[in-house]
Amino acid sequence: MQSAAIPYRNSRLNGVEVLLVTSRKRSRWVLPKGKVKQGMPAHRSAAREAFEEAGVTGTISALFIGTYHHLKTQDDGQAKMVAVQAFPMLVRQENKSWPEMHQRQRCWMSINTAIGAVRNSELRAVLMKFAQELPNVA
């Protein structure tokens, strides 16, 4: 199981924006995600990934908004389908440097632009659900 953060903020100009990062291998727009660290709750692991991959910190919900699947290429070249739980995270701080800053790009997008930017249909559905539940999340 993996976990992902849905980093978001309220922008005066664009309303709610979501932060996406590029994947390392294919340069696709994705959420910051990774393996759930042993002994760490999934939502805390997602917050850690948001810092490592996107350089953001904030308040993350312990309740996941949805699950999607993605194809993970292992170090040995084998491909494996993995489930990812996505947790909303209100961003409080955006750092100028972070661990993976030279490996990924990050971009704030309106929620509708983010939905259109991701290629994974299940991730798109999770973002649509997040958009529908925003009044309850924000």
C-alpha positions in Angstrom: 0.0 0.0 0.0 1.1 3.5 -0.7 -0.2 6.8 0.5 -0.4 10.2 -1.3 -1.1 13.7 -0.2 -3.4 16.0 -2.0 -1.7 19.3 -1.2 -4.1 22.2 -1.5 -4.5 25.9 -0.7 -7.0 28.6 -1.2 -5.9 31.2 -3.7 -7.5 34.6 -3.9 -7.4 34.5 -7.7 -8.0 30.9 -8.5 -10.0 29.5 -5.6 -8.8 26.1 -4.4 -5.5 25.0 -6.0 -3.9 21.6 -5.9 -0.1 21.0 -6.0 1.0 18.3 -8.4 4.6 17.1 -9.1 6.1 15.4 -12.0 6.9 11.7 -11.8 10.6 10.9 -12.0 10.5 8.4 -14.9 7.8 9.6 -17.2 7.4 13.3 -16.2 3.6 12.9 -15.7 1.7 15.1 -13.3 1.0 13.1 -10.1 0.4 13.5 -6.4 3.3 13.3 -4.0 3.2 9.6 -2.9 5.2 6.7 -1.6 5.3 3.6 0.5 3.7 3.8 3.9 6.7 3.8 6.3 6.6 1.0 8.9 5.2 2.1 12.2 3.9 5.3 10.7 0.2 6.0 10.0 -0.6 6.3 6.3 -1.6 10.0 6.5 1.6 10.9 8.2 3.6 9.0 5.6 1.7 10.9 2.9 2.6 14.2 4.6 6.3 13.1 4.7 6.1 12.4 0.9 4.6 15.8 0.3 7.6 17.4 2.0 10.2 15.1 0.2 8.7 15.4 -3.3 7.1 18.9 -3.3 8.7 20.8 -0.3 5.4 21.5 1.4 4.2 21.1 5.0 0.8 21.6 6.5 -2.2 20.0 8.1 -3.1 16.5 6.8 -6.4 14.7 7.3 -6.3 11.3 8.9 -9.3 10.3 6.7 -8.4 9.4 3.1 -10.5 10.8 0.3 -10.2 7.9 -2.1 -8.0 5.1 -3.5 -6.4 4.8 -6.9 -4.0 2.3 -8.5 -0.8 2.9 -10.4 1.8 0.8 -12.1 5.0 0.9 -10.1 8.2 -0.2 -11.8 10.4 -2.0 -9.4 14.2 -1.6 -9.3 14.5 -5.0 -11.1 12.4 -3.7 -14.0 9.3 -5.6 -13.0 6.0 -3.7 -13.1 3.5 -4.1 -10.2 0.1 -2.5 -9.7 -0.1 -0.8 -6.3 -3.0 0.8 -4.4 -2.6 4.4 -3.2 -4.7 6.1 -0.5 -5.0 9.9 -1.0 -5.3 12.3 2.0 -6.1 16.0 1.8 -3.4 18.3 3.1 -3.9 22.0 3.7 -0.5 23.5 2.9 0.8 26.0 5.5 4.4 26.3 4.2 6.1 26.0 0.8 9.8 25.6 1.1 12.3 27.0 -1.4 14.4 23.8 -1.2 13.4 20.2 -0.5 15.0 16.8 -0.8 13.8 15.9 -4.4 13.8 19.4 -5.9 16.3 18.5 -8.6 14.3 15.4 -9.6 10.8 16.8 -9.9 8.9 19.9 -10.9 6.0 21.1 -8.8 3.0 23.2 -10.0 0.0 24.8 -8.4 -3.1 24.3 -10.5 -6.8 25.0 -10.1 -8.6 21.8 -9.1 -10.2 21.6 -12.6 -6.9 22.1 -14.3 -5.4 19.4 -12.1 -8.2 17.0 -13.0 -7.4 17.5 -16.6 -3.6 17.3 -16.2 -3.4 13.8 -14.6 -3.5 10.8 -17.0 -4.5 8.1 -14.5 -8.3 7.9 -14.7 -8.6 6.6 -11.1 -6.5 9.5 -9.8 -8.7 11.8 -11.8 -11.8 10.3 -10.1 -10.1 10.9 -6.7 -9.5 14.5 -7.5 -13.1 14.9 -8.7 -14.3 13.5 -5.4 -12.0 15.8 -3.6 -13.4 18.8 -5.5 -17.0 17.7 -4.6 -16.1 17.4 -0.9 -14.1 20.6 -0.6 -16.7 22.4 1.5 -16.3 19.6 4.1 -12.5 19.4 3.8 -11.5 23.0 3.7 
